[in-house]
Amino acid sequence: MIRRAARAEGRIEVANLNPARERDPLFALRRTPSMNASTRRIWPRFFTLLLLFLVASCGSDYTLTDQFEEDLTRITTHLSYFKDAHGRYLFVHGANVSGSSKFPAVYKPISYVGKPFPLDEADWHFQQLQRLGFNTIRLVMTWEAIEPNAPGEYDQAYLDFIEAIVAKANEYGIYCLMDMHQDLFSRHINQLFYDCSDGLSLEDQDDIEKAKTCSLPKSHWACCAQDDSECKAAQASPNNIVRGDGAPKWVVQLCLPEKEVYGDSWGLPPDCVKKTPKSKYTTDFFPFTLWGINAFLSLDVNRCFATFFAGSQIYPEYKVTEDGVEKNIQVYLQDHFAEAWRQVARRVSKYPNVLGYDILNEPTGIYIIFTLYALSWREAASAPGGVLTDAQVNALLEDLTGELVRQGTTQEAAKKLRDVLRQYDLVPRSTAQIVQSGFYPQATASKYKPDINAALALNFNFNRNYLQPFHKKVGDVILEEDPDAILFVELSLGLSDTGIAGMMAFPMLRPEGFHQMAYAPHYYTDIYPEIGMNKNPRVFTVEEKFFRDYTSEIQKAVEPSTFSLGNPPTVIGEFGTYFNFGGIETSMTQDYEVSSVVLDRYFESFEKMFLHHIQWCYSPENTMENGEGWNKEDFSLLGPDRKPRSALAYSRPYPRFLSGKPVSMHFYSDFHYYDPDAYIPDPRREFEVTFKTRETDAPSEIFVPPIQYPDGFYVYLSDGHCYYDPDRFILYYYPHKLDPGTLHNLRIRPPYPDYGDRDWKYFFRGKEVITNP
């Protein structure tokens, strides 16, 4: 139990700030003005007060290290809050670790051991994460990492490794949210392309060998200027890849049974595949810079998700026999997915720092191209020669996008989708083309024959009909291994669940038996590149982003929590920004100022809402050429030099734990918009938190980052007393009042010019302390 006696001051020493820490680049990012005259006048009182502290604590062996080591306990949910075993309210301030865990450390044989970072580097990285202030990581894993080669064959070395990472995080007081990640279903749905930046980044030897067999004009991927005939004539082999992540290759082959996923041509651009029909030997996946658009435009991606989530309805005759038992393909795949989770839960459930289990990252629940094929088949089957006219194609697009608008899609988004479908000629025009794709509604006596009515219905009420039972199935398996688990659920990327004009809503509900559940939506503001291949990073100005307020959009993202899920704790499981706006060199020259402003606006909204959050992402593999190494995304908090970037935006004071119910909080960083008042200094780097009557004797804990307060900080208290741990940058606050309705308030400020604000209680600078009786 955490000691209620305030004996930790027995370790207070008179000393300068740690010189080694001063040399650390993390703590040398920004300096504030030196201590003001008011502080210097009272400084001599410090020595007398220190002597009194030391005398009062003689004989105590209890240290701030003891305090820290007793902090970490298993978290439980209480209404919409997380609470620890001491009765305190946890506030999640985390980082996703890492964006580079989406692909293997070794390709042959496949191994993810070493992702997110090698075990012998783990101490260094957890020290970084701890110093930056993160109390939680969302530990990114994939199904392929656990069950890479064949059904039921688990990579025990990887499971050993993941357990070791969780154990190491525990040593540093960092919670782990275990995340089963996927994007676009699998990295084995991909396409090679020619990267106009000439940034060779292929790592898999199989991909390298495939690329050598393919030669395309550079103009094929829009590398050439309109009048550059020499460039257009130049031939080049693919040198980069756009891919998904998540499921192993054997799962993709089961979802696309007529295709040669293991073939030598799989993933090559169609123009490089000489065999016919091309769709059998390669994928319809597009190497878009905005990779996520494939969730809507790739039939292969849609088919994989439809098979996984809705195979019982879409492919009712598709059965797989395992151990003498015949199962529908959906049941078979979901059983294996759930068993992969069992392997993880079995390993990590014993650790007190396991916050919970995020069942599946960003499940896809919108099947536009799948629906379009079903609609096209219905029309083409009765058309002369089985071929649609241009007028019929346009009518199909109008019907489809019109329905999307009725279901909540904006007119602008529907128009963009319609334009892309036309531009890339994605609407199938004949029954022959549809059959060639693998979508064959009249495949007589074939177990792969799709139910066309089920396919058309797939977009509606997806979360209630398909995702809710999936969460239930997988969650129950996790609970068998970890009965105290908090199960984190996400809704699908798809149409709104709130019905039409608020009527006829069939949203996802809390799955039965999920007594401890959290909702984990994601939110990203407008940061993504334009649709197309080889698109440059967006260009923004600071002024363009400076006055944005994301609060209303974030409120929409978290709305399902109260709308239908029973108001569980809500965590923004992902948010973040690119760090290469205008190109990485430009962004570095500007000290990532645009990215810093974007991040600050996120955090100001989170603080206003007292909303838990986990930033995407922390990756030690970031490079200037390819970001985190996956689809050229460049989100990492660590830059190419492995040093934190924009740290002044996200390394902020915040309450790790509060001993009473949270009420309000703010922090004004250097990127805040200040509207000065006459004769009053701007409240730069002011942090304030208010909470209700304490419910426990355990202290509240405030992380106080030294990069925000290199010259120390004042503490203002409504009541009570506090102590500061300068090695871990944690301020421990013990309120005194217990009256019903009491509001406890703590405020932190750096040294300002003297303007009469002398109601502070403490001044801390490293191991130095002054009190103001």
C-alpha positions in Angstrom: 0.0 0.0 0.0 1.2 3.6 -0.6 2.4 5.1 2.6 0.3 8.0 3.8 3.0 9.3 6.1 4.9 12.1 4.3 8.4 10.9 5.2 10.0 11.2 1.7 11.5 14.6 2.5 14.3 12.7 4.4 16.0 12.3 1.0 15.9 16.0 0.1 19.4 17.4 -0.7 20.9 20.7 -1.5 22.4 20.2 -4.9 22.6 21.7 -8.4 20.7 20.2 -11.2 22.2 17.0 -12.6 24.9 18.2 -15.1 24.4 15.0 -17.1 20.8 15.7 -17.4 21.5 19.3 -18.6 23.6 17.8 -21.4 20.7 15.5 -22.5 19.2 16.9 -25.7 15.7 16.2 -24.3 16.3 18.7 -21.5 18.0 21.3 -23.5 15.3 22.1 -26.0 14.2 25.4 -24.6 15.2 27.7 -21.8 13.0 30.1 -19.9 14.1 33.3 -18.1 16.2 32.8 -15.0 14.7 33.0 -11.4 13.1 36.3 -10.7 14.1 38.8 -8.0 11.3 37.8 -5.6 12.6 34.2 -5.5 16.2 35.4 -4.9 15.1 37.5 -1.9 13.6 34.5 -0.1 16.3 32.0 -1.2 18.2 32.2 2.2 15.1 30.9 4.0 15.6 27.6 2.1 18.5 26.4 4.2 16.6 26.8 7.5 13.5 25.1 6.1 15.6 22.3 4.7 17.2 21.7 8.1 13.8 21.4 9.7 12.8 18.9 7.1 15.8 16.8 7.7 15.4 16.8 11.5 11.7 15.9 11.2 12.5 12.9 9.0 15.5 11.5 10.9 15.3 7.7 11.1 13.1 7.3 8.1 14.3 4.7 5.4 11.3 5.4 3.2 12.3 7.1 -0.1 10.6 8.5 -3.1 11.8 5.4 -4.9 9.7 3.3 -2.5 6.8 5.6 -3.2 7.2 5.1 -7.0 7.5 1.3 -6.8 4.3 1.0 -4.8 2.3 3.0 -7.3 1.7 0.5 -10.0 -1.4 -1.7 -9.5 -3.9 -3.4 -11.7 -6.4 -0.9 -13.1 -10.2 -1.4 -12.9 -13.1 0.5 -14.4 -15.6 2.5 -12.3 -18.4 4.0 -14.4 -16.5 6.2 -16.9 -13.2 6.2 -15.0 -10.1 4.1 -14.6 -9.0 3.6 -11.0 -6.1 1.9 -9.3 -6.0 -0.4 -6.3 -5.4 2.7 -4.0 -8.7 4.3 -5.2 -7.1 6.9 -7.4 -8.2 8.1 -10.8 -5.8 7.1 -13.6 -5.3 9.6 -16.4 -3.9 7.9 -19.5 -1.2 9.9 -21.4 0.4 7.4 -23.8 2.3 6.6 -26.9 1.8 3.9 -29.5 4.9 1.7 -29.7 5.5 1.4 -32.6 4.5 2.2 -36.2 7.4 0.0 -37.3 5.9 -3.1 -35.7 3.6 -3.5 -38.7 6.3 -5.5 -40.6 8.8 -8.2 -39.5 12.2 -7.7 -38.1 13.3 -10.7 -40.3 11.5 -11.8 -43.4 12.9 -15.3 -43.8 11.9 -17.0 -41.7 9.3 -14.5 -40.6 10.0 -13.1 -37.1 8.8 -10.0 -35.3 11.2 -10.5 -32.4 12.8 -7.1 -31.9 9.7 -5.1 -32.7 9.2 -2.4 -31.4 12.8 -2.4 -30.4 15.4 -5.0 -29.4 15.3 -6.2 -25.8 18.8 -5.0 -25.1 17.7 -1.5 -26.0 14.5 -1.6 -24.0 15.9 0.2 -20.9 17.0 3.2 -23.1 13.6 3.5 -24.7 11.6 3.1 -21.6 13.8 5.8 -20.0 13.0 8.0 -22.9 9.3 7.3 -22.7 9.3 7.9 -18.9 11.2 11.2 -19.2 8.8 12.4 -21.9 6.1 11.7 -19.4 4.2 8.8 -20.9 2.5 6.6 -18.4 1.1 4.1 -21.0 2.1 2.5 -24.2 -0.2 0.9 -26.7 2.0 -2.1 -27.6 1.5 -2.8 -31.3 1.3 -6.5 -32.3 0.0 -8.3 -35.4 -1.7 -11.7 -35.9 1.1 -12.6 -38.3 3.7 -12.0 -35.5 2.0 -14.6 -33.3 0.9 -17.2 -35.9 3.0 -16.5 -38.9 3.3 -19.6 -41.0 0.4 -22.0 -40.4 -2.8 -22.5 -38.4 -2.0 -23.3 -34.8 1.8 -22.8 -35.0 2.7 -20.0 -32.6 6.0 -18.2 -32.5 7.0 -18.9 -29.0 10.1 -16.7 -29.3 7.9 -13.7 -30.2 5.6 -14.5 -27.2 8.6 -14.6 -25.0 9.8 -11.3 -26.3 6.4 -9.6 -25.9 6.2 -10.8 -22.3 9.7 -9.4 -21.7 8.7 -6.0 -23.1 5.7 -5.9 -20.8 7.8 -6.9 -17.8 10.4 -4.2 -18.6 7.6 -1.5 -18.9 6.5 -2.6 -15.5 9.9 -1.7 -14.1 9.5 1.9 -15.4 5.9 2.3 -14.1 4.4 2.2 -17.6 1.1 0.6 -18.3 0.7 -1.5 -21.5 -2.4 -1.7 -23.6 -2.0 -4.8 -25.8 -3.1 -3.9 -29.3 -3.8 -6.5 -32.1 -3.1 -4.2 -35.0 -4.2 -4.4 -38.7 -4.5 -2.0 -41.6 -6.0 -3.1 -44.9 -6.1 -6.7 -43.4 -2.6 -7.9 -44.1 0.9 -6.9 -45.4 0.4 -9.6 -48.0 -2.1 -7.4 -49.7 0.3 -5.0 -51.4 1.6 -3.6 -54.6 5.2 -2.7 -55.6 5.6 0.7 -57.4 8.2 3.1 -58.6 8.9 5.7 -55.9 9.7 8.9 -57.6 11.9 10.0 -54.7 14.2 7.1 -55.6 14.1 6.0 -52.0 14.8 2.3 -52.3 13.1 0.7 -49.3 12.4 -2.9 -50.2 13.5 -5.2 -47.4 11.9 -8.5 -48.2 14.2 -10.4 -50.6 11.2 -11.9 -52.4 10.0 -8.4 -53.2 13.4 -7.4 -54.4 13.5 -10.4 -56.7 10.0 -9.7 -58.0 10.9 -6.0 -58.7 13.8 -7.1 -61.0 11.3 -8.8 -63.3 9.2 -5.7 -63.8 10.1 -2.7 -65.9 7.7 0.3 -66.2 8.0 3.8 -67.7 8.4 6.3 -64.9 5.4 8.1 -66.3 3.4 5.1 -65.2 3.4 6.4 -61.6 3.2 10.1 -62.5 6.9 10.8 -61.9 7.4 12.9 -65.0 6.5 16.5 -65.9 3.9 16.8 -68.5 6.4 17.8 -71.3 9.3 15.6 -70.2 9.3 13.0 -72.9 12.7 11.7 -71.9 11.5 10.9 -68.4 8.3 9.3 -69.8 10.4 7.0 -72.0 12.8 6.0 -69.2 12.2 2.5 -67.8 12.4 1.7 -64.1 11.8 -1.3 -61.8 9.7 -0.9 -58.7 11.7 0.2 -55.7 9.0 0.6 -53.0 5.8 -1.0 -51.7 2.5 0.1 -50.3 1.0 -2.6 -48.0 -1.3 -3.4 -45.2 -0.5 -5.3 -42.0 -2.1 -7.8 -39.7 -3.1 -11.2 -40.9 -0.6 -13.9 -42.0 -0.3 -15.0 -45.6 -2.1 -18.3 -45.0 -5.2 -16.3 -44.0 -5.1 -14.1 -47.1 -4.9 -17.2 -49.3 -8.0 -18.6 -47.6 -9.9 -15.3 -48.1 -8.9 -15.2 -51.8 -9.0 -18.9 -52.6 -8.8 -18.6 -56.4 -5.8 -16.4 -56.4 -2.1 -17.2 -56.2 -1.1 -15.3 -53.1 2.1 -17.4 -52.8 2.9 -16.9 -56.5 5.9 -15.1 -57.9 3.8 -12.4 -59.5 1.7 -11.5 -56.4 2.0 -7.8 -55.6 3.5 -6.8 -59.0 1.8 -4.0 -60.9 -0.8 -5.5 -63.3 1.2 -4.2 -66.4 4.1 -6.4 -65.3 2.0 -9.6 -65.1 2.0 -11.3 -68.5 -0.3 -14.2 -67.5 -4.1 -13.9 -67.9 -6.4 -13.3 -66.2 -4.1 -10.9 -64.3 -6.4 -10.7 -61.3 -5.5 -14.3 -60.4 -1.8 -13.6 -60.3 -1.7 -10.2 -58.6 -3.8 -8.0 -56.5 -6.1 -5.1 -57.4 -4.5 -3.1 -54.5 -3.4 0.4 -55.5 -0.1 2.0 -54.3 -1.8 5.2 -53.2 0.2 7.6 -51.1 -3.0 7.9 -49.1 -2.9 4.1 -48.5 -6.1 3.9 -46.5 -8.3 4.6 -49.6 -7.8 0.9 -50.5 -10.2 0.0 -47.7 -12.9 1.4 -50.0 -11.5 0.7 -53.4 -9.8 -2.7 -53.3 -12.0 -5.7 -53.9 -9.3 -7.9 -52.5 -9.3 -6.0 -49.2 -13.1 -6.0 -49.1 -13.3 -9.7 -49.8 -10.9 -10.5 -47.0 -12.8 -8.5 -44.4 -16.1 -9.8 -45.6 -14.9 -13.4 -45.3 -13.4 -12.7 -41.9 -16.4 -10.9 -40.4 -19.4 -12.2 -42.4 -18.3 -15.4 -44.1 -21.3 -17.3 -42.6 -23.7 -15.0 -44.5 -21.6 -14.1 -47.6 -20.1 -17.6 -48.2 -22.5 -20.0 -46.4 -21.1 -23.0 -48.3 -17.4 -22.2 -47.7 -16.3 -24.8 -45.0 -12.9 -25.7 -43.6 -12.3 -29.0 -41.8 -10.0 -28.9 -38.8 -9.4 -31.9 -36.5 -12.3 -33.7 -38.1 -14.7 -30.8 -37.5 -16.2 -28.8 -40.4 -16.5 -25.1 -39.8 -17.6 -22.1 -41.9 -14.7 -20.0 -43.0 -15.7 -17.1 -40.7 -15.8 -19.4 -37.7 -12.5 -21.0 -38.6 -10.7 -17.7 -39.0 -12.2 -16.0 -36.0 -11.4 -19.1 -33.8 -7.7 -18.8 -34.9 -7.7 -15.1 -34.2 -9.1 -15.6 -30.8 -6.6 -18.3 -30.0 -3.8 -16.0 -31.0 -5.1 -13.5 -28.4 -5.2 -16.4 -25.9 -1.4 -16.9 -26.3 -0.8 -13.3 -25.5 -3.2 -13.0 -22.6 -1.7 -16.2 -21.1 1.7 -14.6 -21.1 1.0 -11.1 -19.8 -2.1 -11.4 -17.5 0.1 -11.8 -14.5 1.7 -8.3 -14.8 0.0 -5.4 -12.9 0.8 -2.9 -15.6 -1.4 -4.6 -18.2 -4.1 -1.9 -18.8 -6.2 -4.0 -21.1 -6.6 -5.6 -24.5 -7.5 -3.7 -27.7 -9.3 -6.5 -29.6 -8.7 -5.2 -33.2 -7.4 -2.0 -34.6 -9.6 -0.1 -36.9 -11.8 -2.9 -38.3 -13.2 -2.1 -41.7 -17.0 -2.0 -41.9 -17.6 -0.2 -45.2 -17.7 -2.4 -48.4 -18.2 0.1 -51.2 -16.4 -1.9 -53.9 -17.9 -5.2 -52.7 -21.4 -3.6 -52.9 -20.6 -2.1 -56.3 -19.7 -5.5 -57.7 -22.9 -7.0 -56.4 -24.9 -4.1 -57.9 -23.0 -4.4 -61.2 -23.6 -8.2 -61.4 -27.4 -7.7 -60.8 -27.5 -5.2 -63.7 -25.0 -6.8 -66.1 -26.6 -10.3 -65.7 -29.7 -9.0 -67.5 -27.9 -6.6 -69.9 -27.3 -7.5 -73.6 -24.1 -9.5 -73.8 -23.7 -9.1 -70.1 -22.1 -5.7 -70.6 -23.2 -2.4 -69.0 -23.5 0.8 -70.9 -21.9 4.1 -69.7 -25.3 5.3 -68.7 -25.9 2.2 -66.5 -22.5 2.7 -64.9 -23.2 6.3 -64.1 -26.6 5.3 -62.7 -25.0 2.7 -60.4 -22.6 5.3 -59.1 -25.4 7.8 -58.4 -27.4 5.1 -56.6 -24.5 4.0 -54.5 -23.2 7.4 -53.5 -26.8 8.7 -52.9 -27.3 5.9 -50.4 -24.1 6.7 -48.7 -25.2 10.3 -48.3 -28.6 9.1 -46.9 -26.6 7.1 -44.3 -24.6 10.1 -43.2 -21.7 10.6 -45.7 -21.2 14.2 -46.7 -22.0 15.3 -50.2 -18.4 16.4 -50.7 -17.0 13.0 -49.6 -19.5 11.2 -51.9 -18.5 13.3 -54.9 -14.8 12.6 -54.3 -15.5 8.9 -54.1 -17.6 9.0 -57.3 -14.8 10.9 -59.1 -12.1 8.4 -57.9 -14.2 5.4 -59.0 -14.6 6.9 -62.4 -11.0 8.2 -62.7 -9.5 4.7 -62.0 -12.2 2.9 -63.9 -13.1 0.7 -60.9 -16.7 0.0 -61.8 -16.9 -3.5 -63.4 -18.7 -3.3 -66.7 -19.4 -6.9 -67.6 -20.2 -10.3 -66.1 -16.9 -11.6 -67.5 -14.9 -8.9 -65.6 -16.8 -9.7 -62.4 -16.1 -13.4 -62.7 -12.5 -12.8 -63.4 -12.2 -10.8 -60.1 -13.1 -13.8 -58.0 -16.6 -12.4 -57.2 -18.8 -15.0 -58.9 -22.5 -15.0 -57.8 -23.5 -17.8 -60.2 -20.6 -20.3 -59.5 -22.8 -23.4 -59.7 -22.0 -25.9 -56.9 -19.0 -23.8 -55.8 -18.4 -23.2 -52.1 -16.9 -19.8 -53.0 -20.2 -18.6 -54.5 -21.2 -15.3 -52.6 -24.7 -14.6 -51.5 -25.5 -11.4 -53.4 -28.2 -10.2 -51.0 -25.9 -10.6 -48.0 -23.2 -8.7 -49.9 -25.6 -5.8 -50.6 -26.6 -5.7 -46.9 -23.1 -5.7 -45.6 -22.7 -1.9 -45.2 -25.7 -1.5 -43.0 -25.6 -2.0 -39.2 -22.2 -3.6 -39.5 -21.2 -2.9 -36.0 -24.3 -4.4 -34.4 -24.6 -7.4 -36.8 -20.9 -8.4 -37.2 -18.5 -6.5 -35.0 -20.4 -6.9 -31.7 -20.5 -10.7 -31.9 -16.8 -10.7 -33.0 -15.8 -8.7 -30.0 -17.9 -11.0 -27.8 -16.2 -14.1 -29.2 -12.7 -12.9 -28.9 -13.2 -11.1 -25.6 -14.6 -14.3 -24.0 -11.4 -16.1 -24.9 -9.3 -13.3 -23.4 -11.4 -13.4 -20.2 -10.8 -17.1 -19.8 -7.1 -16.3 -19.4 -7.4 -13.0 -17.6 -10.8 -12.6 -15.8 -9.8 -9.1 -14.6 -9.2 -7.9 -18.2 -10.4 -4.5 -19.4 -11.5 -5.1 -23.0 -11.0 -2.2 -25.4 -13.3 -2.0 -28.4 -13.3 0.1 -31.5 -16.1 0.7 -33.9 -15.6 -0.1 -37.6 -14.5 2.5 -40.2 -17.8 2.7 -41.9 -21.2 4.3 -42.0 -22.8 6.0 -39.0 -24.7 3.9 -36.5 -27.0 6.7 -35.4 -29.6 6.0 -38.1 -31.2 8.5 -40.5 -32.0 11.8 -38.8 -31.6 10.0 -35.5 -34.3 7.4 -36.4 -34.0 3.6 -36.9 -30.6 3.4 -35.2 -29.1 0.0 -34.6 -25.7 0.8 -33.0 -23.3 -1.6 -31.4 -24.0 -2.4 -27.7 -21.7 -3.4 -24.9 -21.1 -7.2 -25.5 -22.7 -9.3 -22.9 -20.3 -10.3 -20.1 -17.9 -7.4 -20.7 -18.0 -6.1 -17.2 -14.9 -4.1 -17.7 -14.8 -2.4 -21.0 -13.4 0.7 -22.5 -14.1 2.5 -25.8 -11.0 3.4 -27.9 -11.9 5.5 -31.0 -9.2 7.2 -33.1 -9.1 10.8 -34.3 -6.9 12.4 -36.9 -7.4 16.0 -38.1 -6.8 17.0 -41.8 -3.2 16.0 -42.3 -3.2 13.4 -44.9 -1.8 13.6 -48.5 -4.0 13.9 -51.5 -5.4 10.8 -53.3 -3.0 9.5 -56.0 0.4 7.9 -56.4 3.7 9.5 -55.4 2.0 12.5 -53.8 4.1 14.9 -51.8 3.4 15.7 -48.2 0.8 18.4 -47.6 2.0 22.0 -47.2 0.6 24.0 -44.3 1.5 27.3 -42.6 1.5 27.8 -38.9 -1.1 30.5 -39.2 -3.4 28.1 -41.1 -3.4 25.6 -38.1 -2.9 28.0 -35.2 -6.5 28.9 -34.5 -8.0 25.5 -35.0 -10.0 23.9 -32.2 -10.6 20.2 -32.6 -12.9 19.8 -29.6 -16.2 19.5 -31.4 -14.8 16.9 -33.9 -13.3 14.9 -31.0 -16.6 15.0 -29.2 -18.2 13.4 -32.3 -15.6 10.7 -32.2 -16.3 9.7 -28.6 -20.1 10.1 -28.9 -20.8 6.3 -29.3 -19.5 5.8 -25.7 -22.6 7.5 -24.3 -24.9 6.8 -27.3 -25.0 3.1 -27.0 -22.0 1.6 -25.2 -23.1 2.4 -21.6 -20.6 5.3 -20.9 -17.4 3.2 -20.3 -14.0 4.9 -19.9 -13.0 6.4 -23.3 -9.5 6.6 -24.6 -8.5 8.2 -27.9 -6.4 5.2 -29.0 -4.7 7.0 -31.8 -4.1 10.6 -32.8 -1.1 12.4 -34.2 0.5 14.3 -37.1 3.0 14.0 -39.9 6.4 15.5 -39.2 7.2 16.0 -42.9 4.9 18.8 -44.0 6.3 20.5 -47.0 9.0 17.8 -47.2 11.1 16.5 -44.3 14.0 18.9 -44.9 11.7 21.9 -44.8 10.0 20.6 -41.7 13.3 20.1 -39.9 14.5 23.6 -40.9 11.3 25.0 -39.3 11.9 22.9 -36.2 8.7 21.0 -36.9 6.7 24.1 -36.0 3.5 23.2 -37.9 3.5 19.7 -36.4 4.0 21.2 -32.9 1.0 23.5 -33.3 -1.2 20.7 -34.6 -0.2 18.5 -31.6 -0.8 21.3 -29.1 -4.3 21.8 -30.4 -5.0 18.1 -29.9 -3.8 18.3 -26.3 -5.7 21.5 -25.4 -8.9 19.7 -26.5 -8.0 16.5 -24.6 -7.3 18.6 -21.5 -10.5 20.5 -21.8 -12.4 17.3 -22.0 -10.2 15.4 -19.5 -9.9 12.8 -22.2 -7.5 9.9 -22.1 -5.2 9.7 -25.1 -2.4 7.6 -26.8 -0.4 9.3 -29.5 0.7 7.7 -32.7 3.6 6.9 -32.6 7.1 6.3 -31.1 9.4 4.5 -33.5 13.2 4.2 -33.2 13.4 3.1 -36.9 12.3 6.5 -38.3 14.4 7.7 -41.3 14.3 10.8 -43.5 13.5 8.8 -46.6 10.8 6.4 -45.4 9.5 7.6 -42.1 8.6 4.5 -39.9 9.3 2.2 -42.9 5.6 1.5 -43.6 4.0 3.3 -46.5 6.3 6.3 -45.9 4.3 7.4 -42.9 6.3 9.9 -40.8 4.5 10.2 -37.4 7.2 9.2 -35.0 7.9 11.2 -31.9 11.6 10.2 -32.4 13.1 11.7 -35.5 15.8 10.2 -37.8 18.4 11.1 -35.2 16.5 9.2 -32.5 15.9 12.4 -30.6 12.4 13.6 -29.6 10.9 16.2 -31.9 8.1 18.7 -31.0 8.6 17.5 -27.4 7.4 20.9 -26.0 4.0 20.2 -27.5 3.5 16.7 -26.0 5.8 16.5 -23.0 3.4 18.4 -20.8 2.4 18.5 -17.1 -0.6 16.2 -16.4 -2.1 14.2 -13.5 -0.9 10.6 -13.6 -3.2 9.9 -10.7 -5.7 11.9 -8.8 -7.0 11.2 -5.3 -10.4 12.7 -6.2 -12.8 12.9 -9.1 -11.3 15.1 -11.9 -13.1 18.4 -12.7 -10.9 20.5 -14.9 -7.3 20.9 -16.2 -5.3 23.1 -18.6 -1.7 23.7 -19.7 -0.6 26.6 -21.8 2.4 25.6 -23.9 4.6 27.9 -25.9 2.3 27.1 -28.9 -0.9 28.4 -27.1 -2.7 31.4 -28.4 -2.1 34.2 -25.9 -4.3 37.3 -25.8 -2.3 39.6 -23.4 -3.8 41.6 -20.6 -2.2 44.9 -19.6 0.5 44.7 -16.9 0.0 40.9 -16.5 2.5 38.5 -18.0 1.1 35.8 -20.3 0.5 32.6 -18.2 3.1 30.7 -20.3 3.6 27.1 -19.2 0.9 27.4 -16.5 -0.6 24.1 -15.5 -3.7 23.8 -13.3 -5.8 20.9 -12.2 -9.0 20.8 -10.0 -10.5 17.7 -8.5 -13.2 16.9 -6.0 -12.8 15.8 -2.4 -10.1 13.2 -2.0 -11.3 9.6 -1.7 -8.1 8.0 -0.6 -5.0 8.7 1.5 -2.8 7.9 -1.5 -1.3 11.0 -3.1 -2.2 12.6 -6.3 0.7 12.6 -8.8 1.5 15.3 -11.3 4.2 14.7 -14.0 6.2 17.9 -14.2 8.5 17.8 -17.3 11.8 19.6 -16.9 11.9 20.8 -20.5 9.0 23.0 -19.6 10.5 24.2 -16.3 14.3 24.2 -16.6 14.6 27.0 -14.0 12.2 25.4 -11.6 8.6 25.9 -10.9 6.2 27.3 -8.3 3.4 25.3 -6.8 0.1 26.8 -5.6 -2.2 24.7 -3.5 -5.8 25.1 -2.3 -4.9 23.0 0.7 -2.5 20.2 1.8 1.2 19.7 1.1 3.4 18.0 -1.6 6.8 16.5 -2.3 8.7 16.3 -5.5 10.7 13.4 -7.0 13.4 15.1 -9.2 14.6 11.8 -10.7 11.2 10.9 -12.1 9.7 14.4 -12.3 6.7 13.5 -10.2 5.0 15.9 -7.8 3.1 14.1 -5.0 0.2 16.1 -3.7 -1.6 15.3 -0.4 -4.8 17.3 0.1 -6.0 17.8 3.7 -9.6 18.8 3.5 -12.3 16.1 3.6 -15.5 18.3 3.6 -18.2 17.2 1.2 -18.1 19.4 -1.9 -14.5 20.4 -1.4 -12.5 21.2 -4.6 -8.8 20.7 -4.4 -6.7 22.8 -6.8 -3.1 22.7 -7.8 -1.4 25.2 -10.0 2.2 25.2 -11.4 4.0 28.1 -13.0 7.6 28.8 -14.0 9.4 31.9 -12.6 7.8 35.0 -13.9 8.7 38.7 -13.5 7.4 39.8 -10.1 3.9 41.1 -10.4 2.6 40.5 -6.9 1.5 36.9 -7.2 3.1 35.6 -4.0 0.5 33.0 -2.9 2.7 30.1 -3.9 3.3 27.3 -1.4 6.5 25.7 -2.8 9.3 26.4 -5.3 11.1 23.3 -6.7 14.2 23.2 -8.8 15.7 19.8 -9.1 16.5 18.6 -5.6 16.2 22.2 -4.2 13.0 23.3 -2.5 11.7 26.5 -0.9 8.5 26.8 1.1 6.4 29.9 1.5 4.6 29.6 4.9 
